[in-house]
């Protein structure tokens, strides 16, 4: 998933919380950062197979609102 300028959704494997985020960078790079961060927080392991891009918007202002 090398798409950039996206809004995405992640789900925690343990507590089933859902996180929505946005990034101007490639999605696969941002997903890897989330995975590295959650390794130190075992209660929030990501379900990477459920990670999903829900929208694409190149314009930073529009994507953030």
N, C-alpha and C positions, 0 to 999 in steps of 0.2 A: 504494500500500500504506500506508494510514493506520492500520493496526492497532497498538495499543500493548499492553504487557505480554506480550512475545513472546520466544521462544527462536529463534534464527535460525542459518543456516549460510551462509558465504561461501567462495568458492574463488578462489585466485590463478590468474590466466591464464597466468603464466609457469612457476612452479615446482609448480603443482597442489597446493599445501598447502591444507588445509581448516581454516577458523576457525569456531568456534561461539561465539556471544555471546548476551547477553540484554539487554533494555532495557525500561524502564517507559514510555519515550517512544515517539512514533510511529515505526514501522520506517523509513518513507521518510526521516525526518530523520536517523536513525542511519546509514542506508546512505549518505547524502550525506556525513556526517562521515568515514566510512571512505574514500570516494572521494577526498575532499580530502586526507586523510592519505597515501594511497598514491600520490598524484601526485608527492610528493617522494621516493618510493622506487620507482623504475621496475621493479625486479625483483619487485615485489609488486602488480602491477596487478590489480584485481578483475575477475572475470567477473560483472558486474552482472546479466546475464540469467540466471545460475545462482543468484542470491541467493534463499534460500527461508526462509519461516517454517516451522519444524518443530513448534512447539507454542505454545499460548497459555495464559498463567496470570496473572491479575490480581494474585494475592497475591505480593508481593515476596519473602517468605521462601521460599515453595514454589518460585517460579521460579528462585531462585538456587541451590537445592540440587538 
